[in-house]
Amino acid sequence: MKTVDGFGESFAMKVDGKRDLIHSWMGTLCTIMMALLLAGFTYLKTLNIINKKDITILSTEIEGAYDYDYKFTADSGFFVAAALTAFDSGTEILEEPQYGELVIKHYGWSNNEGELGSYSTPIGNHYCSDQELGITASPLQQLTFPVVKDITEVTNWKKKFKCVDRESLVIWGDYNSNKAQQLAV
C-alpha cells in the first residue's frame, strides 16, 4: 500500500544500502486525498460541459446607492481641501522644493465616446477662505458641510489649506465603473 505514495522523498545517500526512495503512510494518505480532489474537480467540470452551465457570479447591490453616472459637485455639498505641512508647529504656507508642491488633479478613464484610456489633468484650486473652511460662517452661511467636529485644528492650519475651485469640483464613477472622473491630491 505504501507504494502508492507519490510524495516520497529521495535521499542522496542510501540509508539501508539498498533504497534511495522511502515511502511513508502520510505520503500515501496525501496521494489518495489529492487523487480524490482531482477526480471530484474533473467530475464537476465535466458536468458543466455536458449540461452547458454558465458559472454563476454573485454581486452585492445596495438599494438607494448612487449609480456610476451620478455627479458629485459643489452644489450637492461636495468639498475637498488639502494642506502640505512639515509636521511642525509652523502655520505659514509651506510649498518649497524640499517638501514638494500640493497638486490637485482630475483623473479618469473612458469619458470620451469611442476612446479608451485614462487621463490626468491638474485642476483649478486656491487657498481656502475662512468661510469655505467653516471658521467664520454660521452653519446657515457655511458654503459646505461641516468640515470637522472640532474646528481648532482647521483654524490652526487654515493658511495652508487649498480648496478645489467650485467649477472643477465634479466627480463620478468608481474603480468598478467603465467610465469615471476622480480626484487625486
Buried (B, 14 or more C-beta within 10 A) or exposed (E): EEEEBEEBEEEEEEEEEEEEEBBEEEBBEBBBEEEEEEEEEEEEEEEEEEEEEEEEEEEEEEEEEEEEEEEBBBEEEBBBBBBBEEEEEEEEBBEEEEEEEBBBBBBBBBBEEEEEEEBEEEBEBEBBBEEBBBBEBEEEEBBBEEBEEEBEEBBEBBEBBBBBEBEBBBBBBEEEBEBBBBBEB
